[in-house]
Amino acid sequence: MSGGSDPVNGSIGRAVRLAVALALGLVAVTAAWAEDEAGETPSTRSAWQVEKCEVYRQAFTEIVEHVGREGVSASFLERNTEFIDSGCLAAVDACPQTDKDIEIANGLTIATMNAGAASSFSPFRCRSK
């Protein structure tokens, strides 16, 4: 068989080899990412955890300066500060309750997502107790 009609050496074979190579690469990247996310205390955080938290801290400072504190609920500011002080590891419920809280939460979500963090990184939760 010649190159184009041979399924192992032709375009189908190349496509299969490429798919396998991509799958193996994805497995390697996923394993490295999972390993990088292993820190559970501020002193054991990975470089990526530290970077995400720093992005969050800087964005929080800048957005609060821009928006101002008037109209921002004290509990929302306190929970965000607690989250940052924990190295962005604490499971706090920073529940946006006012329009200004929501404005800050939206800005923080956009800033962290633009930096590559998942939207679930932020502490914005409104659970009833």
C-alpha positions in Angstrom: 0.0 0.0 0.0 1.2 3.5 -0.7 1.4 6.3 1.9 -2.1 7.8 1.6 -4.1 4.6 1.7 -2.1 2.8 4.4 -4.2 3.4 7.6 -1.1 3.1 9.9 1.2 5.4 7.9 -1.5 7.5 6.2 -3.6 10.4 7.4 -5.7 8.2 9.7 -2.6 6.7 11.4 -1.1 10.2 11.8 -4.4 11.4 13.3 -4.4 8.5 15.8 -0.8 9.1 16.7 -1.5 12.8 17.2 -4.5 12.1 19.4 -2.5 9.7 21.5 0.3 12.2 21.9 -2.2 14.9 22.9 -3.9 12.6 25.4 -0.5 11.7 27.0 0.4 15.4 27.1 -2.9 16.2 28.8 -2.3 13.5 31.4 1.2 14.9 32.1 -0.1 18.5 32.4 -3.0 17.5 34.6 -0.7 15.5 36.9 1.7 18.4 37.2 -1.2 20.8 37.8 -2.7 18.6 40.5 0.8 18.3 42.2 1.2 22.1 42.0 -2.2 22.6 43.8 -1.3 20.4 46.8 -0.7 23.1 49.5 -3.2 23.2 52.3 -1.5 25.7 54.6 0.1 29.1 53.8 3.5 27.6 54.2 2.9 24.7 51.9 1.2 26.6 49.1 2.4 26.0 45.6 3.8 28.9 43.5 0.5 29.0 41.6 -1.5 29.2 44.8 0.7 32.1 45.9 0.3 33.8 42.6 -3.5 33.5 42.5 -3.7 34.9 46.0 -1.5 37.8 45.2 -3.6 38.6 42.1 -6.7 38.5 44.3 -5.1 40.7 47.1 -4.0 43.3 44.6 -7.3 43.4 42.8 -9.2 43.6 46.1 -7.1 46.6 47.2 -7.5 48.4 43.9 -11.2 47.7 43.4 -12.1 48.8 47.0 -10.0 52.0 46.5 -11.8 52.6 43.2 -15.3 51.8 44.4 -14.9 53.2 47.9 -16.1 51.7 51.2 -19.4 53.5 51.4 -22.2 51.0 50.6 -19.9 48.0 51.0 -21.0 45.7 53.8 -18.6 45.3 56.7 -19.0 41.5 56.6 -18.1 41.3 52.9 -14.9 43.3 53.6 -14.1 41.2 56.7 -14.6 37.9 54.9 -12.5 38.9 52.0 -9.7 40.1 54.3 -9.9 36.8 56.2 -9.6 34.9 52.9 -6.6 36.9 51.9 -5.0 36.6 55.3 -5.3 32.8 55.2 -3.3 32.7 52.0 -6.5 32.4 50.0 -7.1 29.0 51.6 -9.8 29.6 54.2 -13.3 28.3 53.4 -15.0 31.6 54.2 -18.4 32.7 53.0 -18.0 36.2 51.5 -21.6 36.8 50.6 -22.1 40.0 48.5 -25.2 41.7 49.8 -25.2 45.2 48.5 -24.8 46.6 45.0 -21.2 47.7 45.9 -20.4 44.2 47.2 -21.6 42.7 43.9 -19.5 45.3 42.0 -16.4 44.3 44.0 -17.2 40.6 43.6 -17.6 40.9 39.9 -14.3 42.8 39.5 -12.5 40.2 41.6 -13.9 37.3 39.6 -12.9 38.9 36.3 -9.4 39.8 37.7 -8.7 36.3 38.9 -10.2 34.6 35.8 -8.0 36.8 33.6 -5.0 35.6 35.6 -6.0 32.0 34.9 -7.8 31.1 38.1 -11.1 29.3 38.0 -14.2 31.2 39.0 -14.6 28.8 41.9 -11.3 30.2 43.4 -13.1 33.2 44.9 -14.8 33.0 48.3 -18.2 34.2 47.1 -20.8 32.0 48.8 -24.1 32.8 50.3 -25.1 29.8 52.4 -27.8 29.9 54.9 -26.7 28.8 58.4 
